[in-house]
Amino acid sequence: MIPSPTPDYGFDYNRTRDNYVVDEEKMQVVRRIFRMVGAEGDSLNGVKKTFDREGIPTPRGSRYWGNTFIQRVVTDDVYKPHTFEEVKALVSPEVVSRLEPDKSYGVWWFNRRRRTEKQVSEIASDGRRRYVRRSTTTQKPKEEWIAIPVPDAGIPREWVDRAREAVSDNVKFSRAGGRFWELSGLMKCSECGRGMLGNSPPNASRKKVYHYYRCRTRAMEGTEACSMWKNIRAGEAERAVWSFVTDLLLNPDALREGLDEMMRRELATNHGNPEEEAAVWFDRLVEAESRRANFQDMAAAGLITFDELGAKLDALEEARKTARRELVAIEGRKELLRAIERDRAALLEVTPA
């Protein structure tokens, strides 16, 4: 097993961090989910409301549970008991030799997702430019997944099967109220910076349904988590944004000038040629690697103590991290410049000069 920063809920890592052990206190909550859905016929929303009402903390210590997480627990093979024969068909003979034929095992799937990261530049609320990392995660084909046997979670197989059957027709949970939310993922809370959440609250006294954007943090974690109390009317926000975008599209000169200004600000922020900056930091990274090897040779020859070697290597590691961080930031700036140039060139192709 390749340990991630956080194990699946209900488990912890063993001392060597190469497999799971059951965390009984948290696993009791997982077993209760399967009992309520698979044996007692509760809905996922019923589980959520029960846990919220009883004040059971979420895996991240928040106040409110999410239906999506509960459904993910129900469908995760790490909690489903698999027989020895079932696991045998999924793993290599070497792994099989370490299993006990009379025991059941959960299955933790490795290599399920492909994650790509890039560094992008954005303007902060104070007007300064900052560089942040954005990531995209996609699921790989199942034939590329790698099965890792883990300890049995202690959940009856029939509870798992019935719970999965109960949620098999569920679609992805959404607070969209059956509408298309144009600003989903784009509109941010002005207080905490998280994406705004679509919300269509029921209105018993009126037939008309009103749609709002509200702060995700406040909605999911409680009123104390964010001070943004106001719900934004969805229609009004979307019309305002669309009006702004339409004005830009109908005035290509303004859009072109905006892109030119972005290019000027970015070049001013770079304080020099990005290629030259990258070459300087790459040389520093190579130098740090070379010095690391030299220090190790000196320690092997008895010219410095191992304590001195450790101190020198720690300093070099900081230098290497700084160099890598700067190289990533420079690449992010270069990609942003390329993106601005591509956008400007595309605009010039379809609009008169």
C-alpha positions, 0 to 999 in steps of 0.5 A: 500500500502507498500511504496517502496523507489521510487513510480511509475513514474507519482505518488507520495505518499500521506502524510500518505504514504499509497497510491498514488497521481498523480504528474501532471508534470511527469504524463503528460510525461506518458500520452504522451507515451500512446498518441504517441503509442496508438493514433498516432501509434509511435513505442517505439523507436520513443518515446525514440528518441523524448524524447532524442531529446527534452531533457526530463529527465528520471525518474532517471534524466539521459539523455537517455531514454530506450525502455524497461522502456517505454514498461514497462510503457505501460504494467503496470496496474497502468496506466490503468483505471479500472472500479469499477466493475473490481476492485471489483473483485480483492480486498476484501469487506473491500477495496471495501467499501472505493471505489467510484462506479462512479470512475476509478482506476489504480491497483498497484500489491503488492507481485509480485516479490520474492527477495533473497539476499546474501553477497559475497566476491570479490577482488577489483582492489586494491587487497583488499577483499571486501564484497558486496551484490548480489540479485536475483529477480524472478516473483511470480505466478499471483495468489499470487499478491495482487491488490491495487487500486490507483488514476486514471492516467487520460489516456483514456482506448482506448489509453492503449488498443491500445498501449498494442496491438502495443507492444504485439508482442515485445520481450525483447529489446536487443542490441545483434544484433541477436547473443549470447553474451558470456560475457554478465553480466560477462565483466565489465567496467574498469572505472565505474565497470558496466557490458559491453553492447553488441552492433552491430552498423549498417554499411551502407557501408559494408554488414558485421556486427561487434559486440562490447562490450561497457560501459553501463554507457556511452551508456545509460547516455552519454559520460560524464558519463564514460571515457571508450570510447573504444569499445571492439571487441566481437570476440577478447574478447570472444576468449581471455576469452575462451582460458584462461578458456580452459587452466585452464580446461586442467591443473587441477593442476593449477586450484586446486592450485588456489582454494587452494590459494583462501582458504588460502587468505580467511582464512587469511582475516577472522582473526579467526574462523568464527563460534567463530566470529559469536557467539561473534556478536550474543551475542552483538546483544542479549545484545543490545536487553536486554539493550533496554528493560531495558532502556524502563523500566527505562523510564517508572519508571521515572528513566531517561527522555524520551530525555535520553531514545532517546539518549540511544536507538539511540546508541543501534540501531547503536550497533544492526546495526553493529552486524547485519552487521557483522553477515551478513558479516561473513555468506557471508565469510562462504558461500564463504568458503563452495563454494570453498570447494565444487568446490575443492571437485568436481574438485578432483572427476574428476581429478587425485591427 
